[in-house]
Amino acid sequence: MTRFVLGRIGFYTFVAVVLAFFSVPLLWLLTAPFTDTPTYRVKIPDFTVANFAAMWEHPYALGSLGNSLILAIGTAVIVVALAALAAYALSRVRMPGRDALLYTLLLLSSIITGTAAMVPLFQLAVTVGLIDSQFGLILIMTGGLLPAAIFMLKDFMDSTPKSYEESARVFGASPLQIVRHVVVPLVRPGLATIAVWAVANVWGNFLMPYLLLSDVEKQPAAVIMYTLYTEGGQANLRLLSTFGLLYSIPVVLMYLFVSKKYGFRFHGGIKA
């Protein structure tokens, strides 16, 4: 009995330490922006908005958040649209080597990461004139995310009932009409999964925007955040904490929206 009690005490102590490890940074993020002179310690805030006023005066901070939204939403829209069409075709069309093609795409997308492909991607962007272009950056990031998106979305397509499509075909629906009015409503949880995954990948991406966007007015928040340090490498905690809070809000809102709509109970076919 004593061993059991000690074991439970040890378990709950371990859980408390783990929760504190993850909760303290969040508490700092919530309190530091409202503190006059924030430090690395978590303390009761002064409930001031001076840090937000200083962030408002920063020439690129707020604009960089808008750039991040443009890049994330643009990439997510293209990835979802192309992945849906490709996954549906691969799910319904039987062709030799289909599964091998899927696994090859997934393998290459995992091995050839942004760092490994940095030099050829930069040379390609220079050749086709996509340097300092947000649209070009969207296309490049779409290419990096598309193979894995197709692989994941194909599982959702495989689990949708084909009888619905056959009924629509009997009534004269075209293939695109079937995809739009029959398949897409059935795989909306899967499309939401891919959209959230794409936005999360683009939102925190630093390397490719830093490499391809030289105009500071076009750079996203992940790159601008790097400038909130002094020349000696010391963090400007007033600006950094405030910017970090603003940087986190869109991701939290996206999580709340998707959680409310789908409950994160994603699976192929019809949502139960």
SEPASE-172841 format. One record per residue (C-alpha): z, y, x; residue in three letters. Coordinates in Angstrom, 2 decimals. Last residue first. Example, Ala and Ser with C-alpha at 12.3 -4.5 7.8 and 13.67 -1.06 7.14 Angstrom:
// residues 2
DRENLUM        zz        yy        xx    aa
DRENLUM      7.14     -1.06     13.67   SER
DRENLUM      7.80     -4.50     12.30   ALA
This chain:
// residues 272
DRENLUM        zz        yy        xx    aa
DRENLUM    -37.59     11.14    -19.89   ALA
DRENLUM    -40.35     13.02    -18.16   LYS
DRENLUM    -43.69     11.32    -18.72   ILE
DRENLUM    -45.43      9.78    -15.74   GLY
DRENLUM    -44.23     10.07    -12.20   GLY
DRENLUM    -40.69     10.95    -11.30   HIS
DRENLUM    -38.66     14.07    -10.83   PHE
DRENLUM    -35.17     14.41    -12.22   ARG
DRENLUM    -34.56     17.70    -10.45   PHE
DRENLUM    -33.09     19.01    -13.73   GLY
DRENLUM    -36.66     19.77    -14.80   TYR
DRENLUM    -36.53     23.24    -16.36   LYS
DRENLUM    -33.00     24.25    -15.40   LYS
DRENLUM    -33.23     22.80    -11.89   SER
DRENLUM    -36.65     24.37    -11.38   VAL
DRENLUM    -35.39     27.80    -12.36   PHE
DRENLUM    -32.11     27.52    -10.47   LEU
DRENLUM    -33.85     26.32     -7.28   TYR
DRENLUM    -36.43     29.11     -7.47   MET
DRENLUM    -33.66     31.66     -7.96   LEU
DRENLUM    -31.85     30.30     -4.91   VAL
DRENLUM    -35.02     30.51     -2.81   VAL
DRENLUM    -35.69     34.07     -3.97   PRO
DRENLUM    -32.06     35.11     -3.17   ILE
DRENLUM    -31.90     33.76      0.39   SER
DRENLUM    -33.84     36.54      2.12   TYR
DRENLUM    -31.80     39.18      0.33   LEU
DRENLUM    -28.62     37.59      1.66   LEU
DRENLUM    -30.06     37.22      5.15   GLY
DRENLUM    -31.19     40.84      5.12   PHE
DRENLUM    -27.68     41.96      4.34   THR
DRENLUM    -26.16     39.74      7.02   SER
DRENLUM    -28.74     40.77      9.62   LEU
DRENLUM    -28.57     44.47      8.87   LEU
DRENLUM    -24.82     44.86      9.22   ARG
DRENLUM    -24.60     42.08     11.80   LEU
DRENLUM    -26.95     43.73     14.26   ASN
DRENLUM    -27.19     40.64     16.43   ALA
DRENLUM    -26.82     41.01     20.18   GLN
DRENLUM    -29.83     39.99     22.27   GLY
DRENLUM    -29.50     42.81     24.79   GLY
DRENLUM    -32.45     44.65     23.29   GLU
DRENLUM    -30.59     44.66     19.99   THR
DRENLUM    -31.26     42.13     17.26   TYR
DRENLUM    -32.72     42.61     13.79   LEU
DRENLUM    -36.24     42.07     15.18   THR
DRENLUM    -36.12     38.29     14.68   TYR
DRENLUM    -35.54     38.85     10.96   MET
DRENLUM    -38.99     40.42     10.87   ILE
DRENLUM    -40.54     37.04     11.69   VAL
DRENLUM    -38.86     35.02      8.92   ALA
DRENLUM    -39.31     37.99      6.57   ALA
DRENLUM    -43.09     37.83      6.66   PRO
DRENLUM    -45.45     39.82      8.93   GLN
DRENLUM    -48.15     42.00      7.39   LYS
DRENLUM    -46.62     45.39      8.25   GLU
DRENLUM    -45.89     44.13     11.78   VAL
DRENLUM    -49.61     43.73     12.46   ASP
DRENLUM    -49.88     40.91     15.02   SER
DRENLUM    -50.11     38.14     12.44   LEU
DRENLUM    -51.43     34.85     13.86   LEU
DRENLUM    -48.71     33.72     16.26   LEU
DRENLUM    -45.64     35.11     14.55   TYR
DRENLUM    -46.98     33.92     11.19   PRO
DRENLUM    -47.58     30.43     12.66   MET
DRENLUM    -44.23     30.08     14.43   LEU
DRENLUM    -41.75     31.42     11.88   PHE
DRENLUM    -42.03     29.24      8.79   ASN
DRENLUM    -38.94     29.52      6.58   GLY
DRENLUM    -40.72     30.58      3.40   TRP
DRENLUM    -43.79     28.45      4.11   VAL
DRENLUM    -41.98     25.11      4.07   ASN
DRENLUM    -39.74     26.02      1.13   ALA
DRENLUM    -42.72     27.27     -0.89   VAL
DRENLUM    -44.66     24.05     -0.23   ALA
DRENLUM    -41.74     21.80     -1.23   TRP
DRENLUM    -41.09     23.79     -4.39   VAL
DRENLUM    -44.77     23.61     -5.34   ALA
DRENLUM    -45.04     19.89     -4.53   ILE
DRENLUM    -42.02     19.06     -6.69   THR
DRENLUM    -43.26     21.29     -9.50   ALA
DRENLUM    -46.59     19.45     -9.43   LEU
DRENLUM    -44.72     16.15     -9.63   GLY
DRENLUM    -42.65     17.34    -12.58   PRO
DRENLUM    -45.89     18.59    -14.21   ARG
DRENLUM    -47.48     15.14    -13.91   VAL
DRENLUM    -48.00     14.42    -17.61   LEU
DRENLUM    -49.07     17.96    -18.52   PRO
DRENLUM    -51.61     17.90    -15.63   VAL
DRENLUM    -53.19     14.58    -16.63   VAL
DRENLUM    -54.13     15.30    -20.24   VAL
DRENLUM    -55.29     18.89    -20.77   HIS
DRENLUM    -56.42     19.95    -17.29   ARG
DRENLUM    -57.38     16.60    -15.77   VAL
DRENLUM    -59.09     15.41    -18.93   ILE
DRENLUM    -60.89     18.73    -19.28   GLN
DRENLUM    -62.09     18.43    -15.67   LEU
DRENLUM    -63.41     14.91    -16.34   PRO
DRENLUM    -65.21     16.06    -19.51   SER
DRENLUM    -63.77     15.35    -22.94   ALA
DRENLUM    -66.10     13.63    -25.42   GLY
DRENLUM    -63.66     12.20    -27.97   PHE
DRENLUM    -63.87      8.79    -26.30   VAL
DRENLUM    -62.99     10.40    -22.96   ARG
DRENLUM    -59.80     11.81    -24.46   ALA
DRENLUM    -58.78      8.35    -25.62   SER
DRENLUM    -59.58      6.88    -22.20   GLU
DRENLUM    -57.48      9.55    -20.52   GLU
DRENLUM    -54.51      8.78    -22.72   TYR
DRENLUM    -54.92      5.04    -22.08   SER
DRENLUM    -54.71      5.66    -18.32   LYS
DRENLUM    -50.95      6.04    -18.51   PRO
DRENLUM    -49.59      8.16    -15.62   THR
DRENLUM    -47.84      6.15    -12.87   SER
DRENLUM    -50.68      6.29    -10.33   ASP
DRENLUM    -50.90     10.09    -10.65   MET
DRENLUM    -47.23     10.54     -9.75   PHE
DRENLUM    -47.64      8.31     -6.71   ASP
DRENLUM    -50.77     10.27     -5.73   LYS
DRENLUM    -48.69     13.45     -5.64   LEU
DRENLUM    -46.77     12.39     -2.54   MET
DRENLUM    -49.85     11.45     -0.48   PHE
DRENLUM    -51.79     14.50     -1.61   ILE
DRENLUM    -48.89     16.79     -0.67   ALA
DRENLUM    -48.56     15.09      2.74   ALA
DRENLUM    -52.23     15.76      3.50   PRO
DRENLUM    -52.16     19.33      2.06   LEU
DRENLUM    -49.27     20.83      4.02   LEU
DRENLUM    -51.04     21.62      7.31   GLY
DRENLUM    -54.28     22.68      5.68   GLY
DRENLUM    -52.38     24.98      3.33   THR
DRENLUM    -50.67     26.58      6.33   MET
DRENLUM    -54.07     27.39      7.83   ILE
DRENLUM    -55.50     28.70      4.56   LEU
DRENLUM    -52.47     30.91      3.91   ILE
DRENLUM    -52.68     32.28      7.47   LEU
DRENLUM    -56.33     33.17      6.87   GLY
DRENLUM    -55.38     34.95      3.66   PHE
DRENLUM    -52.68     36.88      5.49   GLN
DRENLUM    -55.21     38.03      8.07   SER
DRENLUM    -54.12     39.27     11.49   ASP
DRENLUM    -56.42     36.76     13.20   ILE
DRENLUM    -58.75     35.08     10.71   LEU
DRENLUM    -62.02     36.01     12.41   GLY
DRENLUM    -63.70     32.59     12.44   VAL
DRENLUM    -63.48     32.16     16.22   THR
DRENLUM    -60.06     33.80     16.61   VAL
DRENLUM    -58.55     31.61     13.89   ALA
DRENLUM    -60.05     28.49     15.49   LEU
DRENLUM    -58.65     29.46     18.90   GLN
DRENLUM    -55.21     30.01     17.35   PHE
DRENLUM    -55.39     26.70     15.54   LEU
DRENLUM    -56.45     24.93     18.75   PRO
DRENLUM    -53.49     26.45     20.67   VAL
DRENLUM    -50.77     25.94     18.06   MET
DRENLUM    -51.67     22.38     17.07   ALA
DRENLUM    -48.72     20.75     18.83   ALA
DRENLUM    -46.31     23.46     17.67   THR
DRENLUM    -47.52     23.41     14.08   GLY
DRENLUM    -47.20     19.65     13.84   THR
DRENLUM    -49.84     17.06     14.67   ILE
DRENLUM    -47.74     13.92     14.36   ILE
DRENLUM    -46.63     14.20     10.73   SER
DRENLUM    -49.93     15.51      9.36   SER
DRENLUM    -51.77     12.85     11.35   LEU
DRENLUM    -49.65     10.07      9.92   LEU
DRENLUM    -49.99     11.31      6.35   LEU
DRENLUM    -53.75     11.62      6.66   LEU
DRENLUM    -53.98      8.16      8.23   THR
DRENLUM    -51.78      6.69      5.50   TYR
DRENLUM    -54.06      8.12      2.83   LEU
DRENLUM    -57.25      7.01      4.56   LEU
DRENLUM    -55.91      3.47      5.00   ALA
DRENLUM    -55.10      3.38      1.29   ASP
DRENLUM    -58.64      4.38      0.37   ARG
DRENLUM    -60.36      2.08      2.87   GLY
DRENLUM    -62.94      0.79      0.41   PRO
DRENLUM    -63.20      2.80     -2.80   MET
DRENLUM    -61.55      2.61     -6.19   ARG
DRENLUM    -61.54      5.97     -7.92   VAL
DRENLUM    -58.58      6.68    -10.21   ARG
DRENLUM    -55.74      7.39     -7.81   SER
DRENLUM    -57.85      8.89     -5.04   LEU
DRENLUM    -59.55     11.22     -7.52   ALA
DRENLUM    -56.24     12.23     -9.11   TYR
DRENLUM    -54.65     12.83     -5.71   ALA
DRENLUM    -57.57     15.00     -4.60   ALA
DRENLUM    -57.55     17.14     -7.75   LEU
DRENLUM    -53.77     17.56     -7.79   ALA
DRENLUM    -53.60     18.18     -4.03   ALA
DRENLUM    -56.22     20.93     -4.28   LEU
DRENLUM    -54.43     22.79     -7.08   ALA
DRENLUM    -50.89     22.26     -5.76   VAL
DRENLUM    -51.80     23.27     -2.20   VAL
DRENLUM    -53.73     26.36     -3.36   ILE
DRENLUM    -50.91     27.58     -5.58   VAL
DRENLUM    -48.19     26.80     -3.00   ALA
DRENLUM    -50.04     28.65     -0.22   THR
DRENLUM    -50.48     31.78     -2.31   GLY
DRENLUM    -46.89     31.66     -3.57   ILE
DRENLUM    -45.41     31.28     -0.09   ALA
DRENLUM    -47.69     33.77      1.69   LEU
DRENLUM    -47.42     36.46     -0.98   ILE
DRENLUM    -43.67     35.96     -1.38   LEU
DRENLUM    -43.16     36.18      2.38   SER
DRENLUM    -45.19     39.39      2.48   ASN
DRENLUM    -42.98     40.85     -0.24   GLY
DRENLUM    -39.91     39.97      1.81   LEU
DRENLUM    -41.57     41.62      4.82   SER
DRENLUM    -41.99     44.83      2.85   GLY
DRENLUM    -38.25     44.98      2.28   LEU
DRENLUM    -37.49     44.73      5.99   ALA
DRENLUM    -40.35     46.76      7.49   TYR
DRENLUM    -39.31     50.42      7.78   PRO
DRENLUM    -35.53     49.87      7.60   HIS
DRENLUM    -34.19     52.61      5.32   GLU
DRENLUM    -33.52     50.14      2.52   TRP
DRENLUM    -31.55     47.97      4.95   MET
DRENLUM    -29.32     50.93      5.76   ALA
DRENLUM    -28.75     51.50      2.04   ALA
DRENLUM    -27.96     47.81      1.64   PHE
DRENLUM    -25.40     48.06      4.43   ASN
DRENLUM    -23.83     51.11      2.79   ALA
DRENLUM    -23.30     49.17     -0.45   VAL
DRENLUM    -19.54     48.80      0.03   THR
DRENLUM    -17.37     46.18     -1.57   PHE
DRENLUM    -14.84     46.27      1.30   ASP
DRENLUM    -15.18     42.51      1.69   PRO
DRENLUM    -12.25     40.10      2.14   ILE
DRENLUM    -12.75     38.30      5.41   LYS
DRENLUM    -14.94     35.62      6.94   VAL
DRENLUM    -15.16     36.09     10.71   ARG
DRENLUM    -18.39     36.65     12.61   TYR
DRENLUM    -17.92     40.39     12.20   THR
DRENLUM    -18.93     42.80      9.47   PRO
DRENLUM    -18.13     46.50      9.87   THR
DRENLUM    -18.32     48.10      6.43   ASP
DRENLUM    -18.21     44.81      4.53   THR
DRENLUM    -20.41     44.15      1.47   PHE
DRENLUM    -23.14     42.37      3.45   PRO
DRENLUM    -20.45     40.20      5.14   ALA
DRENLUM    -19.04     38.73      1.91   THR
DRENLUM    -21.74     36.46      0.47   LEU
DRENLUM    -23.23     35.33      3.79   LEU
DRENLUM    -19.74     34.75      5.20   TRP
DRENLUM    -18.84     32.62      2.20   LEU
DRENLUM    -22.01     30.61      2.72   LEU
DRENLUM    -21.17     30.11      6.39   PRO
DRENLUM    -17.66     28.92      5.38   VAL
DRENLUM    -18.93     26.49      2.73   SER
DRENLUM    -20.73     23.99      4.98   PHE
DRENLUM    -17.95     23.29      7.48   PHE
DRENLUM    -15.31     23.75      4.79   ALA
DRENLUM    -16.92     21.00      2.71   LEU
DRENLUM    -17.01     18.70      5.75   VAL
DRENLUM    -13.35     19.41      6.56   VAL
DRENLUM    -12.31     18.77      2.95   ALA
DRENLUM    -14.25     15.48      2.87   VAL
DRENLUM    -12.53     14.34      6.08   PHE
DRENLUM     -9.13     15.23      4.67   THR
DRENLUM     -9.98     13.38      1.47   TYR
DRENLUM    -10.84     10.26      3.46   PHE
DRENLUM     -7.78     10.48      5.70   GLY
DRENLUM     -5.49     10.84      2.70   ILE
DRENLUM     -7.20      7.90      1.01   ARG
DRENLUM     -6.77      5.74      4.11   GLY
DRENLUM     -3.15      6.74      4.47   LEU
DRENLUM     -2.52      5.73      0.84   VAL
DRENLUM     -4.29      2.39      1.31   PHE
DRENLUM     -2.42      1.65      4.55   ARG
DRENLUM      0.87      2.39      2.82   THR
DRENLUM      0.00      0.00      0.00   MET
